[in-house]
Amino acid sequence: MNDLPRIQALRCFITVAREGTVSRAATLLHLTQPAVSLQLKGLEESTGLQLFNRTPGGFTLTEAGAALLPLAHRTVSASADFRTAADSLRESLRATLRVGTILDPESIRLGPFVRSLATSSKKTEVFLRYGFSDDVLAQIGKGELDVGYYIDATPPECLASGMLPERTIDDGKFQLTALMRYDYRVIAPREWSDRVLGKDWADLTDLPWIATPHASAHRRLIDDVFRPMGSLPKRIAFAEQEDAMIEFVEAGNGLSLARDCVLDRITRKRNFVIADKVALTCDLSFACLTSRRREPIISQAFSAMQAVWELKPGDAAPAPIEAARSRKSARR
């Protein structure tokens, strides 16, 4: 016997033995009759044994053929088991992506992004970790996350152009691609109208503000406004939820930032006013370490995110998603 028989030859041997004719075996195997006959001939030559008696009524097994048939069954079955195990191992070794998320899933299009990766040819497995904007960036920097969402004030040069280019922050350490641009507005209790309408940031320094976590974009954005003026705002009534922040404002506790897209969805009677002279324009971005931007899994994630947001190089900022108002987290 020369080389081990091919699996295809063994399948032909098994099928002809069961069906009794080459024609029926060829039909079941989706092969031509000459192809099946050639496989049988090659198998007999490689084993040095006659496996079938050829008769006018069809094929019957010889004594040697009958002895080898059970082994042929086991070999084909083992081949199928091998392929199944290999497929399972490949699935277990498929790429994983650790993503830091903020805000509510709908407004950042998280579902379509995860679905895009999960159904791609590479079938990336996505692990999500919810947190605040600055925490997400810190964890990317420490290698605990691969990519994540991040909010910061739109740079003046981007604000002037209205475009959403990729850019770096923190001395080039992090690479961002902007997904959406929106305004944070300052809201105040309705009875404070005369204290906020027509007022600049300097006029709001001494008013109390709703406190948010240290790692939130809210706190960073406000601190970046007031720090150059020599003081930080007085903070009261700590809140993490965007709904809670609005409720605290309406209860007369203090000022807060709120996304314009969230305020636009409020259809009930509002018990707050929106400051008309101040606003903060921000970018919702997708971030990674600049040093990892060209890694295959990171590039795939950025491409998927840009496709979900229908972004192309040089695109202008898309409008925020207008979704039914639900519980919106201040984890940003």
Long-range contacts (C-beta under 8 A, 24 or more apart in sequence): 1-46, 1-47, 1-48, 2-46, 3-46, 5-42, 5-43, 5-46, 5-47, 6-39, 6-42, 7-75, 7-76, 7-79, 8-39, 9-39, 9-40, 9-42, 9-43, 9-46, 10-43, 10-72, 10-75, 10-76, 11-76, 12-36, 12-39, 12-40, 12-43, 13-39, 13-40, 13-43, 13-51, 13-65, 13-68, 13-69, 13-72, 14-69, 14-72, 14-73, 14-76, 16-40, 16-52, 16-59, 17-52, 17-59, 17-61, 17-65, 17-69, 20-57, 20-58, 20-59, 20-60, 21-58, 21-59, 22-59, 91-123, 94-122, 94-123, 94-124, 94-125, 95-122, 95-123, 95-124, 95-125, 95-297, 96-124, 96-125, 96-126, 96-127, 97-124, 97-125, 97-126, 97-127, 97-146, 97-147, 97-297, 97-301, 98-127, 98-129, 98-144, 98-145, 98-146, 98-147, 99-126, 99-127, 99-128, 99-129, 99-145, 99-146, 99-147, 99-148, 99-301, 100-129, 100-130, 100-131, 100-135, 100-136, 100-139, 100-140, 100-145, 100-147, 100-148, 100-149, 101-128, 101-129, 101-130, 101-131, 101-136, 101-148, 101-149, 102-130, 102-131, 102-132, 102-133, 102-136, 102-148, 102-149, 102-150, 102-151, 102-217, 102-329, 102-331, 102-332, 103-149, 103-284, 103-328, 103-329, 103-331, 103-332, 104-326, 104-327, 104-328, 104-329, 106-321, 106-323, 106-326, 107-261, 107-320, 107-321, 107-323, 107-328, 108-149, 108-179, 108-284, 109-179, 109-308, 109-309, 109-321, 112-308, 113-304, 113-305, 113-308, 116-304, 116-307, 116-308, 117-300, 117-301, 117-304, 120-300, 120-304, 122-300, 124-297, 124-300, 124-301, 130-329, 130-331, 131-215, 131-331, 132-213, 132-215, 132-216, 132-217, 132-331, 132-332, 133-215, 133-216, 133-217, 133-220, 133-331, 133-332, 134-214, 134-215, 134-216, 134-217, 134-220, 135-215, 136-287, 137-174, 137-287, 138-215, 140-174, 140-287, 140-288, 140-289, 141-173, 141-174, 141-289, 146-288, 146-292, 146-297, 146-298, 146-301, 147-286, 147-287, 147-288, 147-298, 147-301, 147-302, 148-286, 148-287, 148-288, 149-284, 149-285, 149-286, 149-287, 150-174, 150-176, 150-284, 150-285, 150-286, 150-287, 151-217, 151-221, 151-282, 151-283, 151-284, 151-285, 151-332, 152-176, 152-217, 152-220, 152-221, 152-282, 152-283, 152-285, 153-221, 153-224, 153-280, 153-281, 153-282, 153-283, 154-178, 154-181, 154-281, 154-282, 154-283, 158-283, 159-281, 162-316, 162-317, 163-314, 163-315, 163-316, 163-317, 164-283, 164-311, 164-315, 164-316, 164-317, 165-313, 165-314, 168-290, 172-290, 173-289, 173-290, 174-287, 174-288, 174-289, 174-290, 175-287, 175-288, 175-289, 175-290, 175-293, 176-283, 176-285, 176-286, 176-287, 177-285, 177-286, 177-302, 177-305, 177-306, 177-311, 178-283, 178-284, 178-285, 178-317, 179-283, 179-284, 179-285, 179-286, 179-305, 179-309, 179-311, 179-318, 180-283, 180-284, 180-309, 180-317, 180-318, 180-319, 180-320, 181-281, 181-282, 181-283, 181-284, 181-317, 182-259, 182-260, 182-261, 182-281, 182-282, 182-284, 182-320, 183-259, 183-260, 183-279, 183-280, 183-281, 183-282, 184-221, 184-257, 184-258, 184-259, 184-260, 184-279, 184-280, 184-281, 184-282, 185-257, 185-258, 185-259, 185-260, 185-263, 185-274, 185-275, 185-279, 186-255, 186-256, 186-257, 186-274, 186-275, 186-278, 186-279, 187-246, 187-249, 187-255, 187-256, 187-257, 187-258, 187-263, 187-272, 187-273, 187-274, 187-275, 188-249, 188-254, 188-255, 188-272, 188-273, 188-275, 189-249, 189-250, 189-251, 189-252, 189-253, 189-254, 189-271, 189-272, 189-273, 190-250, 190-270, 190-271, 190-272, 190-273, 191-252, 192-252, 192-255, 192-273, 193-273, 196-255, 196-273, 196-275, 197-273, 197-275, 197-276, 197-277, 198-276, 198-277, 199-275, 199-277, 199-278, 200-277, 200-278, 201-225, 201-226, 201-229, 201-278, 202-229, 204-233, 204-255, 204-275, 204-278, 205-229, 205-231, 205-233, 206-234, 207-233, 207-234, 207-254, 207-255, 208-233, 208-234, 208-235, 208-236, 208-253, 208-254, 208-255, 209-233, 209-234, 209-235, 209-236, 209-254, 209-255, 209-256, 210-235, 210-236, 210-237, 210-238, 210-239, 210-245, 210-248, 210-249, 210-253, 210-254, 210-255, 210-256, 211-235, 211-236, 211-237, 211-238, 211-239, 212-238, 212-239, 212-240, 212-245, 212-330, 213-240, 213-330, 216-240, 216-330, 216-331, 216-332, 217-282, 217-332, 218-256, 218-257, 218-330, 218-332, 221-257, 221-280, 221-282, 222-257, 225-280, 239-330, 240-329, 240-330, 240-331, 241-327, 241-328, 241-329, 241-330, 242-328, 242-329, 242-330, 243-327, 243-328, 244-330, 245-330, 246-272, 259-320, 260-320, 261-320, 261-321, 261-322, 262-325, 262-328, 264-322, 265-322, 265-323, 265-324, 265-325, 266-325, 283-317
